[in-house]
Amino acid sequence: MGSLSSPLLLLLFLISAAVIWYAGIKLSDTTDVLAERLHLGSALGGLILLAVATNLPEIAITVSAALGGQLDVAVGNILGGIAVQTVVLAVLDAAGVRPRAPLTRLAASLLLVLEGALVVAVLAVVVMGTQLPSGLHAARLAPASLAIVVLWVIGLLLLNRAGRGLPWHEGGDAPDSQPEPRGHSRGKKEKAATDRGVGTRRAALVFAAAALATLVAGVVIERSGEEFFGRQGLSGVLFGATVLATATALPEISTGLTSTRLGDYQLAVSDIFGGNAFLPVLFFVATLISGKPALPAAHGTDIYLTALGIILTVVYMAGLVFRPRRQHARMGPDSITVVVIYLVGIAGLATMAT
């Protein structure tokens, strides 16, 4: 990439972003169709299949960095994306909610609060893992990355159990929230695909093609973007936490807008929380590939971004509990708080990077 001109690098970056956006839409549609036809259930379908699909850019960057022995790049990519993906909920709140009401009021559910708690728990283990010695590993396994996987799996099992009903009024769903049950948009997409004559095999092929395109575009956008924005004077830390994280969050934006357009607000929030809980699992992948623990390679800026991701998640958890009524600038007070905290957090990050 270093031999390419700046205009060509920018063109590659923009083309890759467009590919990620379009492929993200296809991944969302085909994932929902496959989840319905394979009877994965709303909880497992949202937290596993779609979490993997929408995080394919991060997966590609992590694997590429681990193969190159650049564990600090892999760590920064994973942790930098969590805060931005949480801010995606503010984008959905402002652009995707109909009728006019805060996203967390329409999506309020104890199940979503539990999903947010899983994100916080996983990120807490990440912070603990950064403090362990780099030599603490055996057979390409490190205790922190293994603990994250175990915690994630246990969380999925508990969420799957909670998805079948909670011993609370309305099964944990708040009154006057979205009128149709969570995941109803998947059924609508599957019916539309059936009406168009789209079979399961074709849906799987489209999913595979979109996944491959996203993987390739993920690597290209990281390499071209880092080189281009580095020439513009943007540090690697700020580039990863802002520009790259936003570009790789495009699948979450397209998926979320699709869900909110269909009135499935709970699924939109679940996809974000599910993706954020899944991202730290990639530390296990990076450790297996490189043969060295990934988390001890974290910089102070990475730990800072992890804490920022925790704070933003807690704000939305509070919003799901308090269910605000009023909007300002088309956003609920929780989304406005998230945007302000994120901007202040990035300003603080800039002082660390310089």
N, C-alpha and C positions, 0 to 999 in steps of 0.2 A: 504493500500500500504506500510505502514511503516514496516510491518513484512516480506516483501518479500526481497529476496537477490538482490544486485545490478545487477548481470547478468540477472536475470529474469525481473527486471524493465526495463532494456535496451531492452530486447527482446520484451516486451509488447509495448514499445514505438515504436520500429521499425515496428512491425506487424501492429500497429494502423496507422502508417504513410503510410504503403503499402495499407491498406484498404482504407484510405482517398484518396490516389492517384487513385486507380482502380475505386472506387465508384465515384470519381469526373469525370472520363471519361464517365462512364455510365450516370451520372446525366446530363452532357453536351449534350450527344447524344439524350437522351430521352426528355430533356427539349426543344431542338430545334425541335424535331419531334412534341411534343405536342403544342409548340408555333405556328407552321405552321398549324397544323390541327385544332386548336382551334381559329385560326385567331386573335391572340393577337397583331400582329403587331410587327415590329422590335424594336421599342422604348420600348413599354411596356413589351414585352417578355424578352428583355435584362436587363431592369432595375428592373423588379419585380421578375419574375419567376426564372431567372438564378441567380439574386442577392441573393435571398433567398437560392437557392439550393447550390451555391458555398460557402455560408457563414454558412452552417449547423454546422460545427465544432465550430465556434464562438457562434452560437445560443445555442448549447448544453452546452458549458462552461458557458455562461452567465446565462442560466436558472438554472444550477446546483449551481453556486455561489450564485445567488439570493435566491434560496431555502434554502441555508445554511447560509444566512445572511452575506455573504462575498462580500459586494458591492464593496469594493476596488479591489478585484480580477476580478469582472465583468467589472469594468471600465478599469482596466489595460489591460484586454484581448481585449476589443473593440478598444481602442485607440492605443495599441501596434501593432495591426494587420494592421492598415491603412498605416503606413509608409512602412512596408514590402511588402504589396500588390502593392504599387506604384512601388517599386523596381522590382517587377515581370515584369513590362514593359521593363526594361533593359534586363532581361533574354530573353524575347520574341524577343527583338531587336537583340540580339546576336545569338540566336539559331533558331529563327523561320521565319526570313524574307528571302524570295526569290522573285525576284532577290536581289542582294546586293545593298541595299539602306537603309537609316535610316527608322525606323518604322514610325516616325512622318511625314516623307515626303510622304510615301505611304498612310497613314491613314488620312492626313490633311483634316479637316472638321470643319466648324463653329459649327456644332451640338456637336462635341466632346469638343470644347472649352467651350460651354455652360454646358456640363456635368461636366467638370472640375471646372467651376465656382460654380456649385451646391455643389460639394464636399467642396470647400473653404468656402462657405456660411454656410453650416451645421457645419463644424468644428469651425467656428467663434462663432456660437451659443453655441457650446459645451464649449468653453473657458468662455463665459459669464455665462453659467450655473454653472460652478465650483465655481463661486464667490458668488452665492446666498446662503442664510442661509439654513441649513438642515431642519429647522422646517417649511419652506414655502411649504406646500402641503395640499391637501384636497381630500378626497374620493380616496385615492391611486393615485392621479395625482399631478405632479409637473410642474410648468410653463415651465421650460427649456426643459424637455423631451417632453412635449406636443408641444412646439414651434418647436422642431426638426421634429416631425411627420408632423405637418402642413406645414412647409417649404419644407419637402421632397415631400409631396403630390403635393403641388403647383409646385415644380420643375418638377415632373413627367408629370404633365399636360402641362406645357410649352414645355418640351422636346418632348412630343408626338405631340404637335402642330408643333414644328419645324421639326419633322421627316417627316411631310407631305409636307415640302418645305419651304424655306426661300427666302425672296425677295432679293436675291443676285445672282450674276452670277454662273451658274452651281448649283443653289439651295444650295449654301453654301459649296459645295465640291470643293477642289482645283483641277486645271487642272493637268493632268499627275499623278493623284493618282491611287489607285487601279482601274483596268479596269472595274470590275463588281460592281454592286451596293452593298451597305452595307446590310448584312444579307443574301447574296446569298448562303452562306455555309449552312444555315438552310434549304433552299429549296433542296440542294443537299443531305443533310442527310435524309430529309424526303423522297425523291425519292428513296434513297438507302434502307431505311427501308421498303418502300412499295414494292420494287422489291424483298426483302427477305421475304415478307409476314408478316411483323410485324404490327399487328393491333394497334389501339389506346389503347385498353384495355391492351394489353401486354406491350406497352410502358409505360403506367401508372403504371403497376405492377412493372416493372423494376425500374422506377423512385422511387416508394415508398420503394422498397427493398434497393436501393442504398442510399436513404435518411436516412433510419433507420440505415444502417451500418455506415454511416458517423456520425450520431448523437452519436451512442455508441462509435465509435472510437475516436470521439472528446473528450468525457469525459475521456476515458482511457488514451489517449495521454497526457492530461493535468495532471492527477493525477500521472501517472507513471513517466512522464518527470520531474515534479516538485520535486518528491522525489529523483529520480536518480541524476539529475544535482545539486540538493541541496547538496547531499552527496559529489559531486565533487567540492563544494565550489562556485558554481555559484549562485549569489543572485537571489531572486524571481523576482526582477524587470528586470534584464538582461535576465533571462531565458524567461520571458514572452514576452519581446520585441524582442528577437532574435530567440532562438530555437523554442519556442512554436509558435510564430507568423509565422515563416517560415514553420513549419509543417502544421499549419492550412491553409496556403496559397497554399498548394499543389493542391486543386481543381482549383484554379485560374490559376496555371501554366499549368495543363493538359488541361483545357478548352482553354486557350490562345494559346497553341501550336497547338491544333486542328484547331482553327480558322485561325492562320497564315499559317499553312500548306495548307489550302484550299484557301489562298489568300484573306481572309476576315479580313484585318488589322483593319478596322474601328470597327468591332464588337469586336475584341480582346481588343482594348483600351477601348471601351464602357463598356465591362464587368468589367474591373478593376475599372473604375470611378464609374460605377453603384453600384458595391459592396461596395466601400468606402463611397459612399453617403448613402447607406443603413445601414451600421454598427452602426452609432450613433442612429438609430431608436431603437436599442435594449435597449437603456437606458430607453425607455418607458416601455418595457417589464420587465426589471429588477425592475423598480419602482412599477409596478402593482403587481409583485410577492412578493416583500419584504415589500411593504407598506410604504417605505421611499424613498426620492429622491436619485437617484444613483450618480448624478454628484457631489454633495458636498463631496462625499467620495473620490474624485480624489486626488491623491498626486501630489506634484510638478513634479515628473517624468512623470506623465500622461499628464499634461499640456505641458510639454516639448516635448513629443512625438506627441501631437496634432499639435504644431507649426511646428515640423519637417515634418509631413504629409502635412501641408499646403504648405511649401516651395517646397517639391518634386513635388506636384501637379502643382504648378505655373511654375516650370521648364518645365514640359511636355506641359503645355498650351502654353508657349512661343515657344516650339519646333513645335507645331502644326501650329502656326502662321508663324514662320520664315522658316519652312520646310528645314532643313539642307540637303546638298547634300552629303557631305563626311562622310566616316566612319573611325573609328580608333578602332582597336581590334574588328572589326565586329560590332561596335556600333556607333550610331550617337553621336555628341557632347552633346546633351541633356541627353542621357542615361549615358554617362560617368560622366557628372556633377552630375546626380542623385546618382550614385554609390559613388562618392567621398563625396558628402554632407551627404549621409546616414552613411558612415563609420566614418566621423568626428562627426556626430551627436551621433552615438552609443558610440564613445570614450568619448564624453562629458557626456553621460548618465552614463557611467561607473564611472566617477568621482563623480557624484551625488549619485550613489548607494553605493559607499564606504564611 
